[in-house]
Amino acid sequence: MTVVLRTLADYHQFRLTAFCQLCDRSAQLDHAALAEQFGADVLLETIRQRVRCRRCGRRPRAAVGGLSSGGGAGPTVNPPTGSRRTTTAREHMLAKGLTPILNVSDIQQSFAWFEAFGWAKGWDWGDPPTFGGVCSGECEIFLCQDGQGGRGKSAVRTTGGPGGNDAAEKGAWMSIWVDDVDAVHQRCLEQDLEVTCPPTDMPWRVREMHVRHPDGHVFRVSRGIEDAE
């Protein structure tokens, strides 16, 4: 007989470990804390989607796995009945990368803005250029002049914290993960970029700040907060 384990309660006799391939790090999860936060009947898939690495702030690339209390391999989690088609589709849709595209009013001014932000111009296309990319580390953002998405800057001066209104913005929002949020904040001030939320320790255990592009796109510059030793 095959036993299908789906919820946190189903795993009460097993140790759960989250693996972050980016940091090459694993951490044991606390059953009681997860049950208090999500409820004992929460699907394990929900925990996979919501757990984050406390070092880099990203969701672990590897799924949460079940390990027996004795250290041996835990049982295999079988997919719910009727999910065969979804599993097949996921196997075909194996993303190799994801690049956001921002609608900008002036691509040359946007290249200059991103360089002030600490990014570098990667390339451009067209004569004169109307499309291009900016890069930082392994990340890239495409810029399209007057196309591919919306833009628009609100009159709201703050996008986070007391008095902030993130629903008023018309541009795109993106989250950028860095090692030092305060250093990025200092650079933004030096470059006279519009900071709409100063570095703040958020309740979801992330320190973040917001900076707004002239076309209304908002960047949440973030770092996961380490547990106190």
C-alpha positions as CSV (number, residue, x, y, z in Angstrom):
1,M,0.0,0.0,0.0
2,T,1.3,3.4,-0.9
3,V,1.1,6.1,1.8
4,V,0.6,9.6,0.5
5,L,2.1,12.3,2.7
6,R,0.9,15.8,1.9
7,T,0.4,17.9,5.0
8,L,2.7,19.0,7.8
9,A,0.8,16.7,10.2
10,D,1.6,13.7,8.0
11,Y,5.3,14.4,8.7
12,H,5.1,14.7,12.5
13,Q,7.5,11.7,12.9
14,F,10.0,13.0,10.4
15,R,12.7,15.7,10.4
16,L,12.2,18.4,7.8
17,T,15.2,20.1,6.3
18,A,15.4,23.0,3.8
19,F,18.3,23.1,1.4
20,C,19.5,26.3,-0.3
21,Q,21.7,25.4,-3.3
22,L,22.7,29.1,-3.8
23,C,24.3,29.2,-0.3
24,D,25.2,25.5,-0.2
25,R,23.5,25.4,3.2
26,S,20.8,23.4,4.9
27,A,18.7,24.1,8.0
28,Q,16.4,21.9,10.0
29,L,12.8,23.2,10.3
30,D,10.9,23.4,13.5
31,H,7.6,21.4,13.3
32,A,6.0,23.3,16.2
33,A,6.9,26.7,14.7
34,L,5.6,25.8,11.3
35,A,2.4,24.5,12.7
36,E,1.9,27.7,14.7
37,Q,2.6,29.8,11.7
38,F,0.7,27.9,9.0
39,G,-1.4,25.3,10.8
40,A,-0.8,21.6,11.1
41,D,-3.0,20.9,8.0
42,V,-0.9,23.1,5.7
43,L,0.3,21.3,2.6
44,L,4.0,20.6,2.4
45,E,4.0,22.3,-1.0
46,T,2.9,25.5,0.6
47,I,5.8,25.4,3.0
48,R,8.1,24.7,0.0
49,Q,6.8,27.9,-1.6
50,R,7.0,30.1,1.4
51,V,10.2,29.1,3.3
52,R,13.2,31.4,2.7
53,C,16.9,31.1,3.3
54,R,17.9,33.2,6.3
55,R,21.3,33.9,4.8
56,C,20.4,35.1,1.3
57,G,16.7,35.7,1.7
58,R,15.8,33.6,-1.3
59,R,13.5,30.6,-1.5
60,P,15.6,27.5,-1.3
61,R,16.2,26.1,-4.7
62,A,15.8,22.5,-3.4
63,A,12.5,21.5,-1.9
64,V,11.9,20.8,1.7
65,G,12.6,17.1,2.3
66,G,11.4,14.6,4.8
67,L,14.0,12.7,6.8
68,S,13.2,10.1,9.4
69,S,13.9,10.8,13.0
70,G,16.6,8.2,12.9
71,G,18.4,9.9,10.1
72,G,17.4,7.5,7.3
73,A,15.7,8.5,4.1
74,G,12.1,9.4,4.6
75,P,9.2,8.2,2.4
76,T,8.6,9.5,-1.0
77,V,5.8,12.1,-1.3
78,N,3.5,10.9,-4.1
79,P,1.7,13.6,-6.2
80,P,-2.0,14.0,-5.5
81,T,-4.5,12.1,-7.6
82,G,-5.1,13.8,-10.9
83,S,-1.8,15.8,-10.9
84,R,0.0,13.7,-13.6
85,R,-0.7,16.3,-16.3
86,T,0.6,19.1,-14.1
87,T,3.8,17.2,-13.3
88,T,4.4,16.5,-17.0
89,A,3.9,20.2,-17.8
90,R,6.4,21.2,-15.1
91,E,9.0,18.8,-16.6
92,H,8.6,20.5,-20.0
93,M,8.6,24.0,-18.5
94,L,12.0,23.9,-16.8
95,A,13.0,27.6,-16.7
96,K,16.7,28.4,-17.4
97,G,16.4,32.1,-16.5
98,L,14.1,35.0,-15.9
99,T,14.7,38.5,-17.1
100,P,12.3,41.4,-16.3
101,I,11.6,44.1,-18.9
102,L,11.0,47.7,-17.9
103,N,9.2,50.3,-20.0
104,V,11.3,53.5,-19.9
105,S,10.7,56.9,-21.4
106,D,14.4,57.6,-22.3
107,I,16.7,54.6,-22.6
108,Q,19.9,56.7,-22.4
109,Q,18.8,58.4,-19.2
110,S,17.9,55.0,-17.8
111,F,21.3,53.7,-18.6
112,A,22.8,56.6,-16.7
113,W,20.3,56.1,-13.8
114,F,21.2,52.4,-13.4
115,E,24.9,53.2,-13.5
116,A,24.4,55.6,-10.6
117,F,22.5,52.8,-8.9
118,G,25.5,50.6,-9.2
119,W,24.6,48.6,-12.3
120,A,26.4,48.6,-15.6
121,K,25.2,48.9,-19.1
122,G,25.4,45.6,-20.8
123,W,24.4,46.2,-24.4
124,D,21.9,48.1,-26.6
125,W,20.1,47.5,-29.8
126,G,18.8,49.8,-32.6
127,D,19.9,53.0,-34.3
128,P,19.2,55.0,-32.3
129,P,18.9,52.4,-29.5
130,T,15.4,51.7,-28.1
131,F,16.2,48.4,-26.3
132,G,19.1,47.3,-24.1
133,G,20.2,45.7,-20.9
134,V,21.8,46.5,-17.6
135,C,23.7,44.0,-15.5
136,S,24.8,43.4,-11.9
137,G,26.5,40.2,-10.9
138,E,24.6,37.4,-12.6
139,C,21.4,39.5,-12.9
140,E,20.2,41.4,-15.9
141,I,17.3,43.8,-16.6
142,F,16.0,44.6,-20.1
143,L,15.0,48.2,-20.9
144,C,12.5,49.0,-23.6
145,Q,11.8,52.6,-24.6
146,D,8.1,53.3,-24.8
147,G,7.0,49.7,-24.9
148,Q,6.6,46.3,-23.3
149,G,4.8,47.1,-20.0
150,G,3.6,50.1,-18.2
151,R,5.2,52.9,-16.3
152,G,4.2,55.9,-14.3
153,K,5.3,57.7,-11.2
154,S,2.8,58.4,-8.4
155,A,2.8,61.5,-6.2
156,V,3.3,59.4,-3.1
157,R,6.6,60.2,-1.5
158,T,7.0,56.9,0.4
159,T,6.4,53.4,-0.8
160,G,7.0,51.6,2.5
161,G,6.5,52.0,6.2
162,P,4.1,54.5,7.8
163,G,2.4,56.7,5.3
164,G,3.5,54.5,2.4
165,N,1.1,53.4,-0.4
166,D,2.5,50.7,-2.6
167,A,-0.8,50.4,-4.5
168,A,-0.4,53.9,-5.9
169,E,2.6,53.1,-8.0
170,K,2.0,52.4,-11.7
171,G,5.5,51.0,-12.6
172,A,7.0,47.6,-12.0
173,W,8.2,46.4,-8.6
174,M,11.3,44.3,-8.3
175,S,13.2,42.8,-5.3
176,I,17.0,42.9,-5.4
177,W,19.0,40.9,-2.9
178,V,22.3,42.2,-1.7
179,D,24.9,41.7,1.0
180,D,24.7,45.3,2.5
181,V,21.4,47.2,2.2
182,D,22.9,50.2,4.1
183,A,25.8,50.5,1.7
184,V,23.4,50.6,-1.2
185,H,21.3,53.2,0.6
186,Q,24.4,55.4,1.1
187,R,25.3,55.2,-2.6
188,C,21.7,56.2,-3.5
189,L,21.9,59.2,-1.3
190,E,25.3,60.2,-2.8
191,Q,24.0,59.8,-6.3
192,D,20.8,61.8,-5.5
193,L,18.5,58.9,-6.3
194,E,15.0,58.9,-5.0
195,V,14.8,56.8,-1.9
196,T,11.2,56.2,-1.0
197,C,11.8,54.0,2.0
198,P,15.0,54.0,4.1
199,P,16.6,50.8,5.4
200,T,14.1,49.1,7.7
201,D,14.0,45.8,9.5
202,M,10.7,44.3,8.3
203,P,8.5,41.9,10.3
204,W,9.1,39.2,7.7
205,R,12.8,39.1,8.8
206,V,14.2,41.1,5.9
207,R,16.1,44.4,6.0
208,E,15.1,46.4,3.0
209,M,14.9,49.9,1.4
210,H,13.1,51.2,-1.6
211,V,14.5,53.3,-4.5
212,R,12.3,54.7,-7.3
213,H,13.3,55.0,-11.0
214,P,12.2,58.3,-12.7
215,D,9.6,56.3,-14.6
216,G,8.0,55.0,-11.4
217,H,9.6,51.5,-11.2
218,V,10.4,50.6,-7.6
219,F,13.3,48.5,-6.4
220,R,13.1,46.7,-3.0
221,V,16.8,46.3,-2.0
222,S,16.8,43.5,0.6
223,R,18.9,41.2,2.7
224,G,17.6,38.4,5.0
225,I,18.1,39.1,8.7
226,E,20.2,36.4,10.4
227,D,18.9,34.9,13.6
228,A,20.7,36.3,16.7
229,E,23.5,33.9,17.7
